[in-house]
Amino acid sequence: MAQEAAPARPVGPTRLVYFDDMGALHHSSATVLSVHQEEGGRVAVVLDATVFHPQGGGQPADTGVISAGGARFLVEDVRAKDGVVFHYGRFEGTEQGCGTVFKEGGTVSLQVDAERRSFNSRLHSAGHLLDICVHNVGLFHLEPGKGYHFPDGPFVEYKGIIPPDQIPVKKNELEREANRLISEGAKLLFFLMRRQPYYAEVLCLATFQRIAILALLSLGITLVVLAVALMLPTFQSSTA
């Protein structure tokens, strides 16, 4: 198949299915808006809606399969730009990645790799657990910065100073606190709430700004608002 330019007609924002239906976390259906090769040869599929999590917020993208009839598109990467989600990958059984392609306007089935999604979720949630531990061991002055929740070396950066002689002490305290909280267990609750102005300072609002999703983790006397990745898109704090 010859290389095609990106679609000339504008494509509207992709609807993120899990905002409307929390039960649709691993599979859904959608309408094909475009299939094209971008510069560099990457094949991109754009849909009107998706259940795939784009890379962002320190979390890797979902992978999985988009299929229709005899065509199967293996999703290897997912990115969002200006509200549009691009599914990158290749059509199964073709060397160039573009063989039996989907037709614009056709309906396709989406299936996310649930095992990878769950693993990414646990890594991201561990970053938020670390935030709680940092608070609980008295390091209130540390400001969390970049979070990297990829399997090749996840970490959370903090800004602030710890006296050199206290670093090994606090490291041990953090490890003990994390083990304590994990061993005690905790109930993780998810709520869907329509965005309201007076929630702005305490909610992590979805980047696509349709619905705010709360994850409340009750740990002893600590009640924390989390932007747990579980299967959700990138989140950002907002006071707008």
N, C-alpha and C positions, 0 to 999 in steps of 0.2 A: 504493500500500500504506500503510495507516495506521501511525503510529508505534507501536512496541512498546517496552515497558520491557525492561530487562536481564533475563535469565533468572532466574526465582525460585529454581530448584533450584541447588544449589551445583555448581560446575564444578571438577574436580580439576586439578592441575598439568598443563601441556602438556608432552608428551614432545618433546624436541628431537632430531630424527631423526639429525642429524649426529654426535651423541655415540655412537650405536650403529653407524652405518654412514658412514664418512668418504667413501664413494663417492657417497652421496646428498647432494650439496652444492647441487644446483640443482633437483632434482625429486624428488617423492615422492608418496605418496597418504596420505589421512587420512580420519577419520570426523567428520562435522559434529556438533557439540554444541549450537550455537545460532547463530542469525542474528537480530540485533536492532538497533534504532536507539537510540543513547544520547542523553542530553540534548544539545541542540545540533544533532541531526539526523545525526550521523555513523553510518554503518552499520558494524557490527562483526560479523565472522565468527570464531567460536571453534571450534577443532578439538581432537581428542584428541592430535594430534601435528603438528609443523610443521618445515619446512626453512627457513622465513623467519627472518632475523636481526632481532630487535627493536632499536629504537634504544636505544643505551646505550654506556657506555664511551667516549663522545666520537665514536662512529661512527653515521652515519645508518642508518635502517632499510632493509631490502631492499624492493624493489617487484617486481611480477610479476603472475601470473594464477592464480586458483583456478577450476577448471572442473568441470562435471559435466553430461553430456547437452548440452542447448542453453543452459545457464546459464554465464555467464562473469563472474567477479567480479574487477575490476581492483584489485589491492592497491596502495594509494597510501601507506600508513603502517603500521607494525607496532610495537606497544608491549607490554611485559610488566608485569603487576601481580600481586604475590603468587603468582608462579609460573605464572600464566595468560597466554597470549599472545593478544592481540587484533589481528586483521587488519582494518584500516580501508580503506574504498574505496567502490566503487559497482559495481552490476551493469550490464554493458554493454547499451546500447540503452535505458536508462531515464533519464528526466530527474531523478527523485527519488532515484535510487540504489538503490531497492528495486523490482525488477520480478519477473523470473523468479528466484526465490530457491532456495536449496538446502533440502532436507528434513533435519530433524534425524535422525541415524542413517544418513544416506546417505553414500556414498563419493565423495570428490572428488580431483581431481588437482591438484598444486601445481607451479608452474613459476616459479622465481626469474629475474629479469632478470640473466643472467650477466655482461653487460658492466658494469652498474652495480655489481654485487657485486665484480667484479675491481677497478674503479676505487676503490671504498671501501677495499678491501683494501690497495691500493698506498699510499693516503693514510695509513692507519693504520700500515702497516709503516714508512713514512717517519718517523713520529713516534718509533718505536723505534730507527730508524737514528740519529736525532738524539741520542737518549739515549746511544748508544754513542760518537758523536762527541764529545759533551760530556765524557765520561769520558776518551777518548783524547787530548784536547787539554789535559788537566790541570785541568779544572774539577770536581774531585772533590767540592768542598764544596757545589755547587749541588744542591738537592733538587727533583726533578721534581714538578710539581703537576698542574694541569688539562691534559688533552689535548683538543684540538678537531680532529677529523679530517673536517670537512665541506669540500666543494669550494669554498665561498665565501670561504675564508681560513683554512686549517688552521694550527694552531700548538700548541706545548707551552709551558706556563708553568714557570718555575723559580724557586725561592726561594733567595736568597743575594745576595751583593754581589760585583761585579767593579769594580775601580778604573776610573774614567772613562777614563783614558788607555789602558787595556787593552781596552776594549770593541771598538774597530775592529780591533785586533790579533786578538783571539779570534774575532771574526766571520769574518775572513778565514781563520783556521786551521780553523774549523768547516766552512767551505765547501770548502776544499781536502781536508780529511779525508773529508767526505761523497763528494766526487767520486772520491777515491782508492779508497774502499771499494766504491763502485758499479762503477768501472772494473775492479777486480780480480775482482769477482764473488764469490759465496759460495753455499754449499750450504745450503738451508733444509730442515730435517728436522722432521717432525711425528710425535709419538708419542702413542698412547692408553695411559693407565695407570690402573689402578684406584687410587682414593684410598687412601693409606696415611699414618698419623700422622707417620712420620719424614720424609715428603716435605713436610710442611706449611710449613716455612720457606723452601723453594726453589721451590715450585710456585705458579703462578697457578691457583687452583681455580675451577672453573665456579660461577657464582652459584647455579645450580640444584643444585649439589653432588652430581652423580652420577658424573662422570668428570672427572679432571683432564687437561688437554691441554697438552703441552709443545711449544714451538717452540724449537729450539736453533739459533742462528746462529753459525757459527764464522767469526770474522774475525781472521786472524792468530793472536795468542796470546789473543784475547779470546773467551770462551765465555759467552754471555748467555742467560738464560732470558727468553723473550718471551711476551707474551700477544698474539700477532699476530692481528689481526681477521680476516684472510683471509675467512672465511665463518662465523666463530664468534660466539657471543653475548657479552654483557658479561662481563668477568672482574674478579675482585677478589682482592687478596692476602689470605691467611688463615693464621692459626696455630692455628685451632680443631682 
